[in-house]
Amino acid sequence: MNLNGGNLTIRYVELLGNVIYLIGYTYTESGINHPFIAKINKDGTMLSYKSLLNNAEMHRIVKLNDSTLLAIGRTLKTVDKEISTKRFIVELSNDLSVNQSTEFESTFNGQLNDIAISPEGDIYVGGSEKMVYRT
């Protein structure tokens, strides 16, 4: 994966220990998003890269413990010119392989924006809902 140029957006950068995690997406001219997580050494060498889902956005990544990461985002779907979304949390191993993924139904245009882990291991997630009213 080349992270230079092209149709590429970096949404979030997280430094965890000596490793930099980049969350973003590439996209096609037809508007389909392909989110990714890239794991990079501080010297810029790519350690691993994982493309997740199609037509989705990744918003944040945190370290749950020494061997597990959590990433949040949303999938996007257009039906009859209406956008619907599902929010998700993905549990990843350090090599970025997916352990499990959980989706949450959302009204019109919701998303998960932030995630935090308490010292006791509790997971807190914040998000938003957007409603559109038609007359």
N, C-alpha and C positions, 0 to 999 in steps of 0.2 A: 504494500500500500504506500503510495506516494502522498504525503500530506502537504505537498507544495502546489498551490494554484488550483485551477479547475473550479468546479462547482462544489465547493467545500465550505462548511461552516463549523467553527469550533465554538461550542456553547459553554463549556466549562473546563477548567483546568484545576486539578487537585494534586498536591504534593503529599504523598504518603510515604514516609521514610525517605529512601533515596530514589524513589520511583515517581515519575510524573505520569498522571493519568489524564488523557484528553478525551472529552466526550463531544461528539459532534455528529454531523451527517453530511453525506454527499447527496446530491439530488440531480435528477435528470431534467431535461427541458420540458418534459410532460408534468413535472412537479412531484414526482415520486421521491420521497425521502428514504435514504438508507442509513440509519444511525450506526455509529461505531463507537468502540472504546479502544483507544490505543494506549499501550503501556510502554513508556520510553525511559531510558536511563538519563541521568542529568547531562551526560555528554552528547545526547541527541540520538543515540542508537536505538532502534526499534526493538523492544523485547517481545512484544506480541500485539496482535491486532485482532479484534473480533467485530464482525458485522452482525447486528441483531435486528430481526424483524424487517419488514418492508413497510414503507409509508408510515413511519413512526418518528418520534422525537425522543431523545434521551436528555434529561435535565440535570442530573446530579449523581455523584457516586460517593460512597463513604465506605470506610473499612469497619466491618462488624467485629472481626477478630483477626488473628494472625493468618488465617487461611481463607477467609470469606469476605467478599465485597457485596454491597447492595447498590443497585442502580435504579433510578426511577425515571419514568417518562410517560408518554401516551402514544397510542396508535390513532391514526386518522383515517376516516372512511367517509366518502361522499356518496349519498344515495338521494336521487331526485333533487340535486342541487343543495341538499342539506348536509352539513358536516356533523358527523357523530364521532365521539372519541371514547376510548377505554383507557383508563389509567393503569399503569402496571409497576410492579416492583420485581426486579430480577436479582436473584442470588447467584453470584459468580464465585468460582474458585480463583485463586491467585493467577492461574494460567488463562483466565477469562472464559473458561468453559462454564456453561450454564448448569447450575445445580437444580434450580426450580424458578418458575415464573408465576406470578399471581396477577390476574387482571381484575379491575374493579369497574363496574358499569358507571357511566357518567351521563349526566344530562347534557344538553346541547354541546358545550365546548369546554369541558373541565380538564384540568391538568394537575399533576403533582409538581410542585415547584422546589421543595426542599425536604431534606431528610437529615435527622440527627440521631445519634445513639447516646443514651445516658451512660454514666459509669456503671450502672447496674445492668446494662444490656437492654433496656427498654428502647423501642424504636418509635420515633416521632416523625410524622410526615405532615407537611403542610401543602395546601393546594388551593385551587380556585375553581369556581363555576361561573360561566358566562351565559346569560340568558338573552335570547332575542325575542322581542315581542312583535307580532305582525298584526296589522289592522286590516 
